[in-house]
Amino acid sequence: MRADPHTVCADPATIALRGLTRRDALIGAAVFLAARPSNLLAAAPGAAAGKAGLIRLDSNENPYGPSPAARQAILASVSEAPRYAAATMATLTAQLAAHEGVDGSQIVIGTGSGELLRMTALLAIASGSGGELVASKPTYEELPVFAGKLGLGVHWVASDADHRHDLAAMRAAVTGLTPLVYVCNPNNPTGTAVSRDALESFIRSVPASCTVLVDEAYMDFADQPGVATAAGLVKDVPNVIVLRTFSKIHGLAGLRIGYAITPAALAGRFAALSLTWPNTTGLSAAIASFNDHAFLRRTRAALVGDRERVHATLDRMGRHRAVAQGNFVFFDTGGPLQQFQDRMLGAGIKVGRHFDGYDTWARVTIGVHHEVDRFLAALPRALGS
């Protein structure tokens, strides 16, 4: 074996470690992971903290995942690396279809919901209607930005007074030429959600020639009465697509697995627009996490509980905020966002970026418990209180 040119000398322990095979290392890691109590929540290594102990509360990541079962599946997937992921994808597809009560052909797995969002833009372009995408502002921008690159215009509709999608105004913006409407529910960055009943009425009122895409990346964190998934609509509404992801509650953002639930009428056309092939490791982790119900319940309870702590603190301080239904909180700092960001960074905490129309508002992701403690301790000074 060629010597490492950067190594001057090595102690006996280092030499012994070099003698381990990759299989030995994986087995050792698996034993370590298996020995961890599965009923405890701990931050995923490196998921929340960055260089020099920086607390990352800026990207809506879930610092508690992956679950212990998913971590073991990740390790075990190494042996499948030489193989294409068809069998693993078929397994996940079958489980998701059974869960949603649809045929397997109505589940389309993508490399995160990002690929699926872009596929929907391609679907809109293929319609050849020449109209504009209708979307609320602010919202998650990947779909509108990609659609713009394809030459599809965007008709932005301002959110309502409660920072929710203004469904009535969005419906008024839809014409016979509109190929696509985007509804992120709960919405990013506001965190607000519209009710299932209101959303269903809106979707059923849209012309059948227009696809309504409902992005439910944060639905697992919603607890507001009446807010629920629209996935069941695919059974009798031919122009709705619902997206879910393993990036949020499942803590698998870096492994890029998402899925679409489609009506039978759209399934084939939508699946044909797939851009890439999901990876075996991500699929294996998704299967394990999907079935680790106890861990998902504990993770949700921890994040929602700390979200309520942030809500309560902001309310005591008299700060205007949106009603958060995701794993983040959106609130008015009362001053320039950059000032708030700088003060938080001085306390070792990175918060979210600026959003058009909300120059004084901050989006802050819910971290693990002790990170939320630090954020709340730093909050009065950062707000100048």
C-alpha positions as CSV (number, residue, x, y, z in Angstrom):
1,M,0.0,0.0,0.0
2,R,1.4,3.4,-1.0
3,A,2.3,5.5,2.0
4,D,0.4,8.7,2.8
5,P,2.8,11.6,2.0
6,H,1.2,13.7,4.7
7,T,2.0,11.2,7.4
8,V,5.4,11.6,9.1
9,C,4.9,8.9,11.7
10,A,2.1,6.9,13.3
11,D,1.6,5.5,16.7
12,P,0.7,1.8,17.2
13,A,-3.0,2.6,17.7
14,T,-3.1,4.4,14.3
15,I,-1.4,1.5,12.6
16,A,-3.9,-1.0,14.2
17,L,-6.8,1.1,12.9
18,R,-5.3,1.1,9.4
19,G,-5.3,-2.7,9.5
20,L,-9.1,-2.8,9.9
21,T,-11.0,-3.8,6.8
22,R,-13.9,-1.6,5.6
23,R,-16.2,-4.4,6.6
24,D,-14.8,-4.4,10.2
25,A,-15.3,-0.6,10.4
26,L,-18.9,-0.9,9.2
27,I,-19.7,-3.7,11.6
28,G,-18.2,-1.8,14.4
29,A,-20.2,1.3,13.6
30,A,-23.4,-0.7,13.3
31,V,-22.8,-2.3,16.7
32,F,-22.3,1.2,18.2
33,L,-25.5,2.5,16.6
34,A,-27.5,-0.5,17.6
35,A,-26.3,-0.1,21.2
36,R,-27.7,3.5,21.4
37,P,-31.0,3.7,23.3
38,S,-33.6,4.1,20.6
39,N,-35.9,5.9,23.0
40,L,-33.6,8.9,23.3
41,L,-33.3,11.8,21.0
42,A,-30.0,13.3,20.2
43,A,-28.8,15.7,17.6
44,A,-27.6,14.1,14.4
45,P,-23.8,14.6,14.2
46,G,-23.1,17.7,12.2
47,A,-26.7,18.4,11.3
48,A,-27.2,21.5,13.4
49,A,-23.8,22.7,14.5
50,G,-21.2,24.0,12.0
51,K,-17.7,25.2,12.3
52,A,-16.5,26.5,15.7
53,G,-19.8,25.4,17.3
54,L,-22.0,27.6,15.2
55,I,-25.7,26.8,15.7
56,R,-27.4,26.5,12.4
57,L,-31.0,27.6,12.6
58,D,-31.2,28.8,9.0
59,S,-32.2,26.0,6.6
60,N,-35.2,24.2,8.2
61,E,-33.2,21.0,8.7
62,N,-34.2,18.4,11.3
63,P,-31.3,18.1,13.7
64,Y,-32.7,14.9,15.3
65,G,-32.7,12.6,12.3
66,P,-31.9,10.2,10.8
67,S,-33.5,7.7,13.2
68,P,-31.3,4.9,14.6
69,A,-33.1,2.5,12.2
70,A,-32.3,4.7,9.3
71,R,-28.6,5.0,10.3
72,Q,-28.3,1.3,10.4
73,A,-29.9,1.0,7.0
74,I,-27.4,3.6,5.7
75,L,-24.5,1.5,6.8
76,A,-26.1,-1.7,5.5
77,S,-26.7,-0.1,2.1
78,V,-22.9,0.0,1.4
79,S,-23.1,-3.6,0.2
80,E,-25.7,-2.6,-2.3
81,A,-23.6,0.3,-3.8
82,P,-22.6,-1.7,-6.9
83,R,-26.2,-2.4,-7.7
84,Y,-28.8,-0.1,-9.3
85,A,-31.6,0.9,-7.0
86,A,-34.6,-0.6,-8.8
87,A,-35.5,-3.2,-6.2
88,T,-35.1,-0.8,-3.3
89,M,-37.2,1.9,-5.0
90,A,-39.9,-0.7,-5.8
91,T,-40.1,-1.6,-2.1
92,L,-40.4,2.0,-1.0
93,T,-43.0,2.7,-3.7
94,A,-45.1,-0.3,-2.6
95,Q,-45.1,0.8,1.0
96,L,-46.0,4.4,0.2
97,A,-48.8,3.3,-2.2
98,A,-50.2,1.1,0.6
99,H,-50.0,4.0,3.1
100,E,-51.7,6.4,0.7
101,G,-54.3,3.9,-0.6
102,V,-53.3,4.3,-4.2
103,D,-51.9,2.1,-7.0
104,G,-48.1,1.9,-7.1
105,S,-48.1,3.7,-10.5
106,Q,-49.5,6.8,-8.7
107,I,-46.4,7.1,-6.5
108,V,-43.4,8.8,-8.2
109,I,-40.2,8.9,-6.2
110,G,-37.7,11.7,-6.9
111,T,-34.3,12.9,-5.6
112,G,-35.9,15.0,-2.9
113,S,-39.0,17.1,-3.6
114,G,-36.7,19.4,-5.6
115,E,-36.6,17.1,-8.6
116,L,-40.4,16.7,-8.4
117,L,-40.9,20.4,-8.3
118,R,-38.9,20.8,-11.5
119,M,-40.7,17.9,-13.1
120,T,-43.9,19.8,-12.5
121,A,-42.5,22.9,-14.2
122,L,-41.7,20.7,-17.2
123,L,-45.2,19.3,-17.2
124,A,-46.5,22.9,-17.3
125,I,-44.3,23.8,-20.2
126,A,-45.4,20.7,-22.1
127,S,-49.0,21.8,-21.9
128,G,-48.1,24.6,-24.3
129,S,-50.8,26.9,-22.9
130,G,-48.5,29.9,-22.8
131,G,-50.0,31.1,-19.5
132,E,-48.3,31.9,-16.2
133,L,-47.6,29.9,-13.1
134,V,-49.7,31.2,-10.1
135,A,-48.0,31.2,-6.7
136,S,-48.2,33.0,-3.4
137,K,-45.6,35.4,-2.3
138,P,-43.5,34.7,-0.3
139,T,-43.2,31.0,-0.8
140,Y,-40.6,28.3,-1.5
141,E,-38.9,29.5,-4.6
142,E,-37.4,26.5,-6.3
143,L,-40.4,25.9,-8.6
144,P,-41.0,29.5,-9.6
145,V,-37.3,30.1,-10.2
146,F,-36.9,27.0,-12.4
147,A,-40.1,27.7,-14.2
148,G,-38.7,31.2,-15.0
149,K,-35.5,29.6,-16.5
150,L,-37.8,27.6,-18.8
151,G,-39.5,30.7,-20.0
152,L,-42.7,30.3,-18.0
153,G,-43.9,33.5,-16.4
154,V,-45.0,33.7,-12.7
155,H,-48.1,35.5,-11.5
156,W,-47.3,36.3,-7.9
157,V,-50.2,36.7,-5.5
158,A,-49.7,38.5,-2.1
159,S,-50.4,36.5,1.0
160,D,-53.3,37.6,3.2
161,A,-53.2,39.6,6.4
162,D,-52.4,36.4,8.4
163,H,-49.5,35.6,6.0
164,R,-51.3,32.6,4.5
165,H,-52.0,31.8,0.9
166,D,-54.9,34.1,-0.3
167,L,-56.8,31.3,-2.1
168,A,-59.5,33.6,-3.3
169,A,-57.0,36.0,-4.9
170,M,-55.1,33.1,-6.3
171,R,-58.3,31.7,-7.9
172,A,-59.0,35.1,-9.4
173,A,-55.5,35.0,-11.0
174,V,-56.2,31.6,-12.7
175,T,-57.3,31.9,-16.3
176,G,-58.1,29.3,-19.0
177,L,-54.4,29.5,-20.0
178,T,-52.9,29.0,-16.6
179,P,-51.0,25.7,-16.7
180,L,-50.0,25.4,-13.0
181,V,-50.8,26.6,-9.5
182,Y,-48.3,26.1,-6.7
183,V,-49.5,25.8,-3.1
184,C,-46.9,25.2,-0.4
185,N,-48.9,24.1,2.6
186,P,-47.6,24.7,5.3
187,N,-45.9,27.5,3.5
188,N,-42.2,28.3,3.6
189,P,-41.1,30.9,4.8
190,T,-44.2,32.0,6.6
191,G,-45.0,28.7,8.2
192,T,-48.7,29.3,7.9
193,A,-51.2,26.7,6.5
194,V,-54.6,26.8,5.0
195,S,-57.3,24.3,6.0
196,R,-57.9,21.1,4.2
197,D,-61.5,22.1,3.4
198,A,-60.5,25.5,2.0
199,L,-57.8,23.9,-0.1
200,E,-60.1,21.3,-1.4
201,S,-62.7,23.9,-2.5
202,F,-60.0,25.9,-4.2
203,I,-58.6,22.8,-6.0
204,R,-62.0,21.7,-7.2
205,S,-62.7,25.2,-8.6
206,V,-59.6,25.3,-10.8
207,P,-60.1,24.3,-14.4
208,A,-59.2,20.7,-15.2
209,S,-56.6,22.0,-17.7
210,C,-54.6,23.6,-14.9
211,T,-52.5,21.4,-12.5
212,V,-52.5,22.3,-8.8
213,L,-49.3,21.3,-7.1
214,V,-49.6,21.0,-3.3
215,D,-46.2,20.9,-1.6
216,E,-46.5,19.2,1.8
217,A,-42.9,19.1,2.9
218,Y,-43.8,20.4,6.4
219,M,-47.2,18.7,6.9
220,D,-45.9,16.3,9.5
221,F,-45.4,19.3,11.9
222,A,-48.9,20.8,11.5
223,D,-51.1,20.8,14.6
224,Q,-53.7,23.5,13.8
225,P,-57.3,22.2,13.7
226,G,-58.5,21.6,10.1
227,V,-55.0,21.5,8.6
228,A,-54.4,18.1,6.9
229,T,-53.0,16.5,3.9
230,A,-54.7,16.8,0.5
231,A,-53.3,13.5,-0.7
232,G,-56.7,11.8,-0.7
233,L,-57.9,14.2,-3.5
234,V,-55.8,12.3,-6.1
235,K,-58.4,9.6,-6.1
236,D,-61.1,11.7,-7.8
237,V,-59.5,15.0,-8.8
238,P,-57.5,14.5,-12.1
239,N,-55.4,17.7,-11.9
240,V,-53.8,17.7,-8.4
241,I,-50.3,16.5,-7.4
242,V,-49.2,16.2,-3.8
243,L,-45.5,16.2,-2.8
244,R,-44.0,14.8,0.3
245,T,-40.3,14.6,1.4
246,F,-38.0,12.6,3.6
247,S,-35.9,15.8,4.1
248,K,-37.8,17.2,7.1
249,I,-39.4,15.0,9.8
250,H,-37.3,12.1,8.6
251,G,-34.0,14.1,8.9
252,L,-32.7,12.8,5.5
253,A,-32.2,16.1,3.7
254,G,-28.7,15.2,2.5
255,L,-29.8,11.9,1.0
256,R,-32.5,13.5,-1.3
257,I,-35.6,11.4,-1.3
258,G,-39.1,12.7,-2.0
259,Y,-42.2,11.4,-3.6
260,A,-45.3,12.6,-5.5
261,I,-48.8,11.2,-5.1
262,T,-50.6,11.6,-8.4
263,P,-54.0,10.9,-9.9
264,A,-54.1,8.0,-12.3
265,A,-54.8,10.4,-15.2
266,L,-51.5,12.2,-14.6
267,A,-49.3,9.4,-13.3
268,G,-47.7,8.2,-16.5
269,R,-47.0,11.6,-18.0
270,F,-45.5,12.9,-14.7
271,A,-43.3,9.8,-14.2
272,A,-42.0,10.1,-17.7
273,L,-40.5,13.5,-16.8
274,S,-38.1,12.0,-14.2
275,L,-34.7,13.6,-14.4
276,T,-32.5,11.3,-12.3
277,W,-32.4,8.0,-10.5
278,P,-32.6,8.0,-6.7
279,N,-29.7,6.5,-4.7
280,T,-29.8,3.2,-2.9
281,T,-28.6,4.7,0.4
282,G,-31.3,7.3,0.5
283,L,-34.0,4.8,-0.5
284,S,-32.9,2.3,2.2
285,A,-32.8,5.0,4.9
286,A,-36.3,6.2,3.8
287,I,-37.7,2.8,4.1
288,A,-36.3,2.3,7.6
289,S,-37.4,5.8,8.7
290,F,-40.9,5.4,7.3
291,N,-41.4,2.4,9.5
292,D,-39.8,3.9,12.6
293,H,-43.0,5.3,13.9
294,A,-42.0,5.8,17.5
295,F,-38.9,7.8,16.6
296,L,-40.9,10.0,14.3
297,R,-43.5,10.7,17.0
298,R,-40.8,11.6,19.5
299,T,-39.0,13.9,17.0
300,R,-42.2,15.6,16.1
301,A,-43.1,16.1,19.8
302,A,-39.7,17.6,20.5
303,L,-39.7,20.0,17.6
304,V,-43.4,21.1,18.0
305,G,-42.9,21.6,21.8
306,D,-39.9,23.8,21.3
307,R,-41.7,25.7,18.5
308,E,-44.4,26.5,21.1
309,R,-41.7,27.8,23.5
310,V,-40.5,30.2,20.8
311,H,-44.1,31.3,20.1
312,A,-44.7,31.9,23.8
313,T,-41.6,33.9,24.2
314,L,-42.3,36.1,21.2
315,D,-45.9,36.7,22.4
316,R,-44.6,37.8,25.8
317,M,-42.2,40.2,24.1
318,G,-45.1,41.6,22.0
319,R,-43.5,40.6,18.7
320,H,-45.8,40.0,15.7
321,R,-45.4,36.5,14.2
322,A,-47.1,34.1,11.9
323,V,-48.8,31.0,13.2
324,A,-46.0,28.4,12.6
325,Q,-47.0,25.0,11.3
326,G,-43.6,23.9,10.1
327,N,-40.3,23.3,12.0
328,F,-39.5,27.0,12.0
329,V,-40.9,30.3,13.2
330,F,-41.3,33.5,11.1
331,F,-41.6,36.8,13.1
332,D,-41.1,40.5,12.9
333,T,-37.8,41.6,14.6
334,G,-38.9,45.3,14.6
335,G,-35.8,46.4,12.8
336,P,-33.5,45.7,9.8
337,L,-33.1,41.9,9.4
338,Q,-29.4,42.3,8.8
339,Q,-29.0,43.8,12.2
340,F,-30.8,40.9,13.8
341,Q,-28.8,38.4,11.8
342,D,-25.5,40.1,12.9
343,R,-26.4,40.1,16.6
344,M,-27.5,36.5,16.5
345,L,-24.3,35.6,14.6
346,G,-22.4,37.3,17.4
347,A,-24.1,34.9,19.8
348,G,-23.0,32.0,17.6
349,I,-26.4,31.4,16.0
350,K,-27.1,31.6,12.2
351,V,-30.7,32.4,11.3
352,G,-32.5,32.5,8.0
353,R,-32.1,34.8,5.0
354,H,-34.2,37.8,3.8
355,F,-37.5,37.4,1.9
356,D,-38.9,40.0,-0.4
357,G,-41.6,42.1,1.2
358,Y,-40.6,41.1,4.7
359,D,-37.6,43.3,5.3
360,T,-37.7,43.1,9.1
361,W,-38.9,39.5,9.4
362,A,-36.7,36.5,10.5
363,R,-37.2,32.8,9.8
364,V,-35.7,30.7,12.5
365,T,-35.5,26.9,12.4
366,I,-36.3,24.9,15.6
367,G,-33.1,23.2,16.7
368,V,-32.5,20.6,19.4
369,H,-33.6,21.6,22.9
370,H,-30.4,23.2,24.1
371,E,-30.0,25.2,20.9
372,V,-33.5,26.6,21.4
373,D,-32.4,27.5,24.9
374,R,-29.4,29.4,23.5
375,F,-31.6,31.2,20.9
376,L,-34.1,32.3,23.5
377,A,-31.4,33.5,25.8
378,A,-29.8,35.6,22.9
379,L,-33.2,36.9,21.6
380,P,-33.7,39.9,23.9
381,R,-30.3,41.4,23.0
382,A,-30.7,40.6,19.3
383,L,-34.0,42.4,19.3
384,G,-32.6,45.3,21.2
385,S,-35.0,44.7,24.1
